Amino acid sequence: MAGNAVRLDIRGTANHPHTLELSAEEIVAIAAGLRVGKESSEEKGHTHYVIFN
């Protein structure tokens, strides 16, 4: 990942993976208390929408 960006594995207890990526700018926004929503990778025909706030 470039410049302080992160890739998160949000699998939890599922038997298949989902990942999502946050850019450095999104991380700064979350740290500042702003709400950031991201869609995960598609696996098994579906995605998840995660909100950080």
N, C-alpha and C positions, 0 to 999 in steps of 0.2 A: 504494500500500500504506500502511496506517496505522501510525504510530508505530514506526518502525525495523523493520518487517516487510520481507521480501524475496521476490521472485518469481524463481526460477531457471529458465533454459532448459537442459534436460539432453539436448538433441538429440544431441550427440556427432557421429558420422559418419552418422547415419541421414538418410533423405530426408524425414522428417516430424518435427514438433516434439513435445516433451513438456515441460510445465512443472510446477513444484511450488512451493508457498508455505510459507515458514517465518515463524511469528509472532515477535515480539520475545522472548517467553518461551522459545520453542524455541531461538532463537539463544543466549540466556543459558545454557540448559541444555547446549547443545553446547559452549560456551566453558568450562563447568564440568566437562567431561569425561563428561557423561551421554550415553547413547545415545538418539537420536531417530530414529524411522522415519516416513516419509511416503510416501503413494502419489501418483504423478504424475497429470497430466491423462490422460484417455482419448483416444487417437488411433489411427486405423486398427484399432479394435476391441480394443485392449489398453492396459494401464497398466504402470508399473514401480514397484517398491517400493524406495526408497532409504534406506539407513541411514547416519546421521551419527554418528560416535563418535570 
